Amino acid sequence: MMLAGFDMNTLVTIAIALPFIGAIIVNSLDRWPNVREGATLITAVLLFIVVLALYQPVMAGQSPEATWFYLFPGLSVSFSLEPLGMIFALIASFLWIVTSIYAIGYMRGHHETNQTRFFTCFALAISSVMGIALADNLLTLFIFYEVLTFSTYPLVTHAGTDAAKRGGRIYLSILVSTSVAFLLFAILATWHFAGTLDFKAGGILADKASPAILSGILVLFAFGIGKAALMPFHHWLPNAMVAPTPVSALLHAVAVVKAGVFSVLKVAIYIFGIDTLKALPATDFVLYVGAFTIVLASLIAMTKDNLKARLAYSTVSQLSYIIVGAMLASSAGILGGSMHIATHAFGKITLFFCAGAIMVAAHKNKVSELVGIGKAMPLTMVAFMIGTLSIIGLPPLGGTWSKWFLMMGALETHHLVIVGVLIVSTLLNIAYLLPIPIRAFYSTESDKQQSGLKEAPLPCLIAMTVTSIGCLLLFFYPEPFYALANKLPGVSL
């Protein structure tokens, strides 16, 4: 699929510029809400069409590229689309459409203020995500990574309450401090030893320094990419839950956290290279920090009665699946981590859509308040069940495949502890998620408190239905993402 009149390289620039232009247009339509929201949806659809037009060229082995400008010889702001970036761009652009539909119903149903600012910042965030997905070097990735942080800050503090402002301060302080204290130094060290910041198949750091120095750089990257929420730099994520639910969906499925784990995978594959990672002592260290995060975040999730907080800690846990996949430094591990970007996105956004629908329709945000609510909101809770089963990784839902390949990767590299962690994590997923829809439908407790409730506005229902279907389709038709992941350097399954 190629858009008439545009070559591939031009489409790369359009993919980044289109949401930015959309943000300007949306911001100018404050007096006409219907037109404003129409402009949001049109921009989102056009972006997805542009990204989709680049799919076949990437699958054919081409790398559409664009260079904006050079800072000095060898260091430029430039873009190149490869298979991992294609996965991220496809997910982000498609889910922007769905989240925009959901946001229209949520923002109106919840009578939110500053809706124009919300949709404007949302578009700016997606523009930043496209810049990250298409970045051709670490400098470009770093620039758009930081723009994403600042463009999402107004979304986190959207409510304007003291709690929202506190959550925003924590969000900004952790993400900026980790970038400045760790990520920037990792990038400078990479430039010093490799003489380039370009992403290249097989990596650019092989034999450029001692294993000890390269291990130090790897640790700086792991903790410097704070959006990946690796413990102990994860607190920004649950604190950001004070934001409206569409923002939570943006944070947990479409943009911020996926930008984090995408960056970790990108660094692992294109800066270090799988072969180099296998030889570094720090690879196992980061691997087990990821494993620790998986288990501890799941245990914390079990203690949370607030539904969004429970889902937030679930996200902290699930993100480290991708970090573990990267640090396994094997074909199956990289494949599983890459596919988890897609499968987790659809499963978790479904759960957050359901949480927001419950808030809009029932004004409830605690797990203990949801007993019997399935009878009043059956569509919402069926969607919640589907999202739950996908996060757990049970057939016939998409989450099955990413967990399957991660397990294969752990076995392939003889990391039996990681096999145990994945099994324990799955059991914990069952423990903190599955009782919610079961009690919603089958509880024998009194459910009189749910009488008079009804489903959320239609746009919310449409959005969660689409993502629920996506969870199913990813099981029966994972080929588009599997094929992309299988083209990554060092992956051959």
C-alpha positions in Angstrom: 0.0 0.0 0.0 1.6 3.3 -1.1 -0.1 6.7 -0.9 -0.3 8.3 -4.3 2.1 11.1 -4.8 4.4 10.4 -1.8 7.5 8.3 -1.7 8.5 6.3 1.4 11.0 8.8 2.7 8.5 11.6 2.6 6.0 9.4 4.5 8.5 9.1 7.3 8.4 12.9 7.9 4.7 13.0 7.4 4.2 10.4 10.1 5.9 12.7 12.6 4.6 16.0 11.4 0.9 15.0 10.9 0.0 14.6 14.7 1.9 17.9 15.4 -0.1 19.7 12.7 -3.3 18.0 14.1 -2.5 19.4 17.5 -2.3 22.9 16.1 -5.6 22.5 14.3 -7.3 20.9 17.3 -6.1 23.7 19.6 -7.7 26.3 17.3 -11.1 24.7 17.4 -11.8 25.2 21.1 -15.2 27.0 20.3 -16.5 24.1 18.3 -16.2 20.8 20.3 -17.7 18.6 17.6 -15.4 19.9 14.9 -12.4 19.7 17.3 -13.1 16.0 18.0 -13.7 15.3 14.3 -10.3 16.8 13.6 -8.8 14.6 16.2 -10.3 11.5 14.7 -9.4 12.5 11.1 -5.8 13.1 12.1 -5.6 9.8 13.9 -7.0 7.9 10.9 -4.7 9.6 8.5 -1.7 8.8 10.6 -2.6 5.1 10.7 -3.0 5.1 6.9 0.5 6.7 6.6 2.1 4.1 8.9 0.2 1.2 7.2 1.6 2.4 3.9 5.1 1.8 5.2 4.4 -1.8 6.3 5.1 -3.6 3.1 8.3 -1.7 2.3 9.7 -2.6 5.7 8.6 -6.2 5.3 10.4 -6.2 2.0 13.6 -5.3 3.8 13.6 -1.6 2.9 14.3 1.2 5.5 12.4 4.4 4.7 14.4 7.3 6.0 14.6 11.0 6.4 17.2 13.5 7.7 16.0 16.8 9.1 19.4 18.5 9.9 22.9 17.9 11.0 24.2 19.3 14.3 27.7 18.6 13.0 29.3 15.9 10.9 28.2 12.4 12.1 25.5 13.6 14.4 22.0 14.4 12.9 18.4 14.4 13.7 17.3 11.7 11.4 14.8 8.9 11.0 14.8 5.4 9.6 12.0 2.8 10.0 13.0 -0.8 10.8 10.8 -3.7 12.0 10.8 -2.9 15.7 9.9 0.7 15.0 7.2 -0.5 12.7 5.6 -2.6 15.5 5.6 0.4 17.8 4.3 2.8 15.2 1.5 0.5 14.1 0.3 0.0 17.7 0.5 3.7 18.7 -1.2 5.0 15.5 -4.0 2.4 15.6 -4.7 2.8 19.3 -4.7 6.6 19.0 -7.9 6.2 16.9 -9.5 3.9 19.4 -8.4 6.0 22.4 -9.7 9.2 20.8 -13.2 7.6 20.3 -13.1 6.5 23.9 -11.9 9.9 25.1 -14.8 11.7 23.4 -17.3 9.6 25.4 -15.4 9.7 28.6 -14.6 13.4 28.6 -18.2 14.4 27.9 -19.7 11.7 30.1 -17.5 12.8 33.0 -18.0 16.5 32.2 -14.2 17.1 32.2 -12.9 20.7 31.8 -10.0 21.8 29.5 -10.9 19.2 26.8 -9.2 21.2 24.0 -5.9 21.1 26.0 -6.4 17.4 26.5 -6.8 16.6 22.8 -4.0 19.0 21.9 -1.5 17.4 24.2 -2.6 14.0 23.2 -1.7 14.7 19.6 1.6 16.2 20.6 2.4 13.0 22.6 1.6 10.9 19.6 3.9 13.0 17.4 6.7 12.4 19.9 6.0 8.7 19.9 6.3 8.6 16.1 9.7 10.4 16.5 10.8 7.7 19.0 9.6 4.9 16.8 11.3 6.2 13.7 14.5 7.5 15.3 17.7 6.6 13.4 20.1 7.3 16.3 20.2 7.8 20.0 20.3 11.6 19.8 17.0 11.7 17.9 15.4 9.2 20.2 16.6 11.2 23.3 15.1 14.4 21.9 11.7 12.9 21.2 11.8 10.9 24.4 12.1 14.1 26.4 9.4 15.9 24.3 7.1 13.0 25.2 7.7 13.6 28.9 6.8 17.3 28.8 3.9 16.9 26.4 2.2 14.3 28.7 2.8 16.3 31.9 -0.3 18.5 31.3 -2.3 15.3 30.8 -1.2 13.9 34.1 -2.1 17.1 35.9 -5.3 17.6 33.9 -7.6 17.6 36.9 -5.8 20.5 38.5 -6.3 19.1 42.0 -3.6 18.9 44.7 -3.3 15.2 44.1 -3.0 15.7 40.3 -0.3 18.3 40.9 1.6 16.0 43.2 1.3 13.2 40.8 2.6 15.4 38.0 5.6 16.5 40.1 6.6 12.9 40.8 6.0 12.0 37.2 8.2 14.9 35.9 10.9 14.6 38.6 11.6 10.9 38.2 11.5 10.8 34.4 13.6 13.9 34.0 16.1 13.0 36.7 16.7 9.5 35.3 17.2 10.9 31.9 19.8 13.5 33.0 21.5 11.4 35.6 21.7 8.1 33.7 20.5 8.1 30.1 22.4 11.2 29.0 25.6 9.8 30.4 25.0 6.5 28.7 24.5 8.3 25.4 27.7 10.3 25.9 29.6 7.2 26.8 28.3 5.5 23.7 29.5 8.4 21.5 32.9 8.4 23.2 33.6 4.7 22.7 31.8 4.0 19.5 32.2 7.4 17.7 28.6 7.2 16.5 25.1 7.1 17.9 23.5 5.4 14.9 21.4 2.4 15.3 23.0 -0.5 13.4 22.3 -4.2 13.1 24.6 -6.1 15.4 25.3 -3.0 17.6 28.0 -0.4 17.6 29.7 -1.1 20.9 31.1 -4.6 20.2 34.8 -4.6 21.2 34.8 -0.8 21.7 35.6 -1.1 25.5 36.1 -3.6 28.2 33.2 -5.8 29.4 33.2 -3.9 32.7 32.8 -0.5 31.0 30.1 -1.8 28.6 28.3 -3.3 31.6 28.3 0.1 33.2 26.9 1.7 30.1 24.2 -1.0 30.0 23.1 -0.3 33.6 23.0 3.4 32.8 20.7 2.7 29.9 18.5 0.3 31.9 17.8 2.7 34.7 18.1 5.9 32.6 15.1 4.9 30.5 12.8 5.6 33.3 9.7 5.2 31.2 10.3 1.4 31.3 9.5 1.6 35.1 12.2 -0.7 36.2 12.3 -0.8 40.0 13.2 1.3 41.9 12.4 4.1 39.4 8.7 3.0 38.9 6.9 5.3 41.3 6.0 7.9 38.7 3.6 5.4 37.0 1.2 4.6 39.9 1.3 8.3 40.9 0.2 9.3 37.4 -3.0 7.4 37.9 -4.6 10.7 39.2 -5.0 11.5 35.5 -8.3 10.9 33.5 -8.6 7.3 32.3 -7.9 8.1 28.6 -4.6 9.5 29.8 -4.0 6.2 31.7 -4.7 4.4 28.5 -2.2 6.6 26.8 0.4 6.1 29.5 0.0 2.3 29.8 -0.7 1.2 26.3 -0.1 3.7 23.6 2.8 6.0 24.4 4.8 6.5 27.5 5.6 3.1 28.9 5.8 1.5 25.5 8.3 4.3 24.5 10.3 3.1 27.5 10.4 -0.6 26.8 10.8 0.0 23.1 13.9 2.1 23.8 15.3 -0.7 25.9 14.8 -3.2 23.1 16.2 -0.8 20.6 19.3 -0.2 22.6 19.8 -4.0 23.2 19.5 -4.9 19.6 21.0 -1.9 17.8 23.5 -0.4 20.2 24.9 -3.4 22.0 23.8 -6.3 19.8 22.6 -9.7 21.0 26.1 -11.3 20.8 27.7 -8.5 22.9 24.9 -8.6 25.5 25.5 -12.4 26.0 29.1 -11.6 27.1 28.4 -8.8 29.5 28.2 -9.5 33.3 25.6 -6.7 33.7 23.1 -8.4 31.4 22.2 -11.0 34.0 22.0 -8.2 36.6 19.5 -6.2 34.6 17.7 -9.5 33.8 17.2 -10.3 37.5 16.2 -6.7 38.4 13.5 -7.1 35.7 12.5 -10.5 37.2 12.4 -8.9 40.7 10.2 -6.1 39.3 7.8 -8.6 37.7 7.2 -10.4 41.0 7.2 -7.5 43.5 4.9 -5.3 41.4 2.5 -8.2 41.1 2.5 -8.7 44.8 1.9 -5.0 45.4 -1.0 -5.1 42.8 -2.7 -7.7 44.9 -2.9 -5.3 47.9 -4.5 -2.4 45.9 -8.3 -1.9 46.3 -8.2 1.1 43.9 -8.8 -0.4 40.5 -6.5 1.9 38.5 -3.7 1.5 41.1 -4.0 -2.3 40.8 -3.8 -2.0 37.0 -0.9 0.5 37.3 1.2 -2.0 39.3 0.2 -4.7 36.9 1.7 -2.5 34.1 5.0 -2.1 36.1 5.2 -5.9 36.2 4.3 -6.5 32.6 6.8 -3.9 31.3 9.6 -5.9 32.8 8.5 -8.9 30.7 9.9 -6.9 27.8 13.1 -6.0 29.6 13.6 -9.7 30.5 13.0 -10.6 26.9 15.7 -8.1 25.8 18.2 -9.3 28.5 17.7 -13.0 27.6 19.7 -12.0 24.5 18.2 -14.8 22.5 16.0 -15.1 19.4 12.9 -16.3 21.3 13.4 -13.7 24.1 13.7 -10.7 21.6 10.7 -12.1 19.7 8.6 -12.5 22.9 9.5 -9.0 24.1 8.7 -7.4 20.8 5.4 -9.2 20.5 4.6 -8.3 24.1 4.6 -4.6 23.1 1.5 -5.4 21.0 -0.3 -8.0 23.1 0.1 -6.1 26.4 -1.0 -2.9 24.7 -4.4 -4.4 23.6 -5.0 -6.2 26.9 -4.1 -3.4 29.2 -5.8 -0.6 27.3 -9.0 -2.8 27.4 -8.8 -3.0 31.2 -8.2 0.7 31.5 -11.1 1.5 29.2 -13.3 -0.7 31.4 -12.1 1.0 34.6 -12.9 4.4 33.0 -16.4 3.2 31.9 -17.1 2.1 35.4 -16.1 5.5 36.7 -18.2 7.4 34.2 -21.3 5.2 34.6 -21.1 4.1 38.2 -18.7 6.5 39.8 -16.9 3.6 41.4 -13.1 3.1 41.5 -12.5 0.4 44.1 -12.4 -3.3 43.4 -14.5 -4.0 46.5 -17.3 -1.9 45.0 -17.7 -4.0 41.9 -19.5 -7.0 43.3 -22.4 -7.8 41.1 -21.8 -4.9 38.7 -21.6 -7.3 35.7 -25.4 -7.5 35.7 -25.7 -3.8 35.2 -22.7 -3.4 32.9 -22.4 -6.7 31.1 -20.5 -5.4 28.0 -18.0 -3.7 30.2 -17.3 -6.6 32.4 -17.1 -9.1 29.5 -14.5 -6.8 27.9 -12.7 -6.8 31.3 -12.7 -10.6 31.3 -11.2 -10.7 27.8 -8.5 -8.2 28.8 -7.8 -10.1 31.9 -7.3 -13.4 30.2 -5.0 -11.8 27.6 -2.8 -10.3 30.3 -2.7 -13.7 32.1 -1.7 -15.3 28.8 -4.4 -17.8 28.3 -5.7 -19.0 24.9 -7.5 -17.9 22.8 -6.1 -14.4 23.6 -3.1 -12.6 22.2 -1.1 -12.5 25.4 -0.5 -16.3 25.0 2.1 -15.8 22.3 4.4 -13.3 23.9 4.5 -15.3 27.1 5.1 -18.5 25.1 8.2 -17.0 23.3 9.5 -15.5 26.5 9.3 -18.9 28.2 11.0 -20.4 25.2 13.7 -17.8 25.5 14.3 -18.5 29.1 14.5 -22.3 28.4 16.8 -21.7 25.4 19.3 -19.7 27.6 18.9 -22.1 30.5 17.6 -19.4 32.8 15.4 -21.7 34.9 14.8 -19.0 37.5 13.2 -16.8 34.8 11.0 -19.7 33.9 9.9 -19.9 37.5 9.3 -16.1 37.6 7.1 -16.2 34.5 5.0 -19.1 36.0 4.7 -17.3 39.4 3.8 -14.0 37.7 1.1 -15.7 35.7 -0.4 -17.2 38.9 -0.3 -13.7 40.5 -2.0 -12.2 37.4 -4.8 -14.7 38.0 -4.9 -13.8 41.7 -5.2 -10.0 41.3 -7.2 -9.8 38.1 -9.5 -12.7 37.5 -11.6 -12.4 40.7 -12.8 -8.9 39.5 -14.9 -10.1 36.6 -15.9 -13.4 38.4 -17.3 -11.5 41.4 -18.9 -9.0 39.0 -21.0 -11.7 37.4 -21.2 -14.6 39.9 -20.9 -13.2 43.4 -23.5 -14.5 45.8 -23.2 -11.3 47.9 -25.9 -8.7 47.8 -25.7 -6.5 44.7 -28.5 -4.1 45.5 -26.0 -1.3 45.4 -25.6 -1.8 41.7 -29.3 -1.3 40.9 -30.1 1.6 38.5 -26.7 1.5 36.9 -26.2 1.3 33.1 -23.4 1.1 30.6 -21.0 4.0 29.8 -21.6 6.2 26.8 -21.5 4.5 23.4 -18.1 5.8 22.3 -16.6 4.1 25.4 -18.3 0.8 24.5 -17.2 1.0 20.9 -13.6 1.5 22.0 -13.4 -1.4 24.5 -15.2 -3.7 22.0 -12.6 -2.9 19.3 -9.7 -3.6 21.7 -11.3 -6.7 23.0 -11.6 -8.0 19.5 -8.0 -7.0 19.0 -7.0 -9.3 21.9 -8.7 -12.2 20.2 -7.3 -11.4 16.7 -3.8 -11.3 18.1 -4.2 -15.0 19.0 -5.6 -16.2 15.7 -3.7 -13.8 13.5 -0.4 -12.7 15.2 1.4 -12.9 11.8 1.9 -9.2 11.1 3.7 -8.6 14.4 5.4 -12.0 14.4 6.8 -11.4 10.9 8.1 -8.0 11.8 9.8 -9.3 15.1 11.3 -12.2 13.1 13.1 -9.8 10.9 15.0 -8.1 13.8 18.8 -8.6 13.8 19.7 -11.8 15.6 16.2 -13.3 15.5 15.6 -16.4 13.5 12.7 -18.6 14.4 
